[in-house]
Amino acid sequence: QEQLVESGGGSVQTGGSLRVSCAVSVATYNTRCVAWFRLASGKEREGVASIMTAGGTTYTVYGDSVKGRFTISQDISQNTVYLQMNRVNPEDTAMYYCAADGLWDVYTDYGLRGDEYNYWGQGTQVTVSS
């Protein structure tokens, strides 16, 4: 049974940076991916970023609202996936969840759809103040 543990959430001011981490042992290869999602009060779950490795190449996909500001990465030796958040704004305030063992496919929006993951973490809160 895979267990995902998120960490690194907290409070940050608008324009600042924060990095959240997800300890995960499920590999991101052969069309299986790991992703970050967020859930803000009164909003639907949103796919933030996903990552998958195949043939020695790492692929990443981002939600439109975070493109150019957030970066997903992985340290295979540490079994950790990171989400670096830069130039944050109050609309980034949400509970951030890590999900693993999803399907990287055009029909899943390359892991951003969210309903195809086998494992989810408990979440870490990120609050951006203006």
Secondary structure, 3 states (H helix, E strand, C coil): CCCCEEECCEEEECCCCEEEEEECCCCCECCEEEEEEEECCCCCCEEEEEEEEECCEEEEEECCCCCCCEEEEEEHHHCEEEEEECCCCHHHCEEEEEEEEEECCHHHCCCCCCCCCCEECCCEEEEEEC
